[in-house]
Structures are given as C-alpha cells and as structure tokens.
C-alpha cells in the first residue's frame, strides 16, 4: 500500500482515535465502489499488524440506515455466516463514528470492518462466473435469506420497497429532460425515454393487480452481484456491501441477482445468460429445500420472477440516472450502465419476459 494525501491520513487517524485497534501504518483507497469512500488500512498494535476495511459513508446516509446495516451484519455473524466481515465497535460501544462539521452541514459517518480475505474476481459489469461459482453464489444467497428470514433489525432503510419505488422511478425518468447536461448520456436516455416510461407503467399496472401478501418479505441484500463477493478457488469466501439492504420481497432480491448475471457486451448486451440463471435458481431452491424455517420460492414467486428480474433492471436504472444527475459524473462511464438497462428493457419487452418465464419455470 502506498501513502495517499496527508489530509486523508489525518482524517483516518482522527477517526481511529475512537477505537483501540492500534496505529495507522499504511492505507490505500479502494476504488471499486460508487456510493461510499473506502480504504484498505493496516494497523499496528502490540507488535502485530492487521488489515481492516475503513469506510467513509456517503453524505446522504442517515444514522438509522447505518444502525440497520450493522445490525444485519452482527446478526449474520451470530448465525455463523462466515463470509461476512465483522464491524468493529468504538471504545464507547458504537459501531460507527460520527463527526459534525463546524458549519452545521450534514455529519460524516465512518465505520471500520475486518478485512475480508479472498479475490475480488469480478465487478458487476459482465460477470462471467464458472458453473461452480454460480452455484456457490446462489447457495450463499439462499443461506443469507435463511439467516435473516425472521430477523427484524433496529433502524431502517429509508428507500421504499420496490413496489412502492416504481412510481418514484417513473417520476425520476420524467425529470430527465429538465436535468439534461447535453451529453451522450442524456441523448441516449432522451431517445429511449418513452420506451422506458411505457415499460415502467406496464410494470406498475402488472404489480398493482396482484396480491403480494403471500410472497416472503424479509431483509434483502438488494445489491447481490459478483462484484460484492470475494472468491477463493470456486467458493464465495466474502459477502459485503450491506448498505443497500432493506426489508423487501425476497423474490425481488433473487430477481435482481439474476439480472446481474446478464450479458453486458456487443450484440448480447442486456440479454440474460439463461443457462447461468437457471443454474443459479436451481441451486438457490435446492439449498433452501435442505434448510428449516424458510421454504424455496413458491409457485407464485416463481411465476412472477421474470417481472422481478425486470424490476431489478429498473432499480439499477434508477440509481444510474439519479447518481448521474446528482453528481459530477463522467457521461461516458455512466453511458455503459445506461446502455445496458436500455438494451435489457428493449429485449425484455419484446421477447424476454415469455422466454425467461418458459425457461425458468418449466425447467
């Protein structure tokens, strides 16, 4: 690890005074995430060096959301989910540090986690997992859901559940012309805006016509993709980034995970990798069939899983456009995400829904 700028070193060192974990020796920024600012740090205490993961949360985060996230992590560790990194407590017993600026602006929150060993083998762009990796990723998601099935964490995530979020997604899409920056990103979005609005409207009507009361609702990861997993050999040894977790439909979490397995390149961009998706679903179902207290997805959840996959696309599209317009984002970088969501939406609306439904449910 190479030193970065002195101001960052001072910031990390100041936060570390709230812990009893040792002296900062080295640090390096982890650039894989978008929402928070993360560092891999090395501390020295009693002649022993240990690695940790240091997080400065995004400015918009609320204390209740962090409490919710950390409670989930602590619960998973109690349930012996070994792939999760422990969050460390301060000397006064909190799982986070908060600093209030003198100018009265929003506070800044920090947290310190164990450093997860394993290989960061993938990002969420075009992950091409081996069959064994797909199976283990599915099994880990099933075990995660099983571990939190009856858990009601303290705190809360302020983002609405996916069915309640749909009108907000549609409203965000409606605002893009006013927010336009005149870039290639804006041009592509405006060219496809009506298609996306029509698809979103269809999804709202479809979901509103159904009774979802029998579908399992629980803590979901809500960002379960290969970029949030660490691997050793063909096994998942690390599961992280629970800051998007919330209470929502379990089948949405599975659908979103399957959406992340789609193709991202060339003529296949936006098309689901059906063989991997079926393998993921079968392993998820089989894993839960061997565990108590939480059943596999039932017939209702399976029937509407293709719609959940499409809602996963809208969920990520909503992040893409809101983050792009709220920040000084690189249009070319965000264009990749936008192209993928548009390609998927076009494919899904024409032939994907029936194709996925026939393939996944009948197989």
Secondary structure, 3 states (H helix, E strand, C coil): CCCCCHHHHHHHHHHHCCCCCCEEEEEEEECCCCCCEEEEEEEEECCEEEEEEEEECCCCCCHHHHHHHHHHHHHHHHCCCCCECCECCCCCCCCCEEECCCCCCCCEEEEEEECCCCECCCCCCCCCCCHHHHHHHHHHHHHHHHHHCCCCCCCCCCCCCHHHHHHHHHHHHHCHHHHCCCCHHHHHHHHCHHHHHHHHHHHHHHHHCCCCCCCCEEEECCCCCHHHEEEECCEEEEECCCCCCEEEEHHHHHHHHHHCCCCCCHHHCCCCCHHHHHHHHHHHHHHHHCCCCCCCCCHHHHHCHHHHHHHHHHHHHHHHHHHHHHCCCCHHHHHHHHHHHHHHHHHHHHHHHHHHHHHHHHC
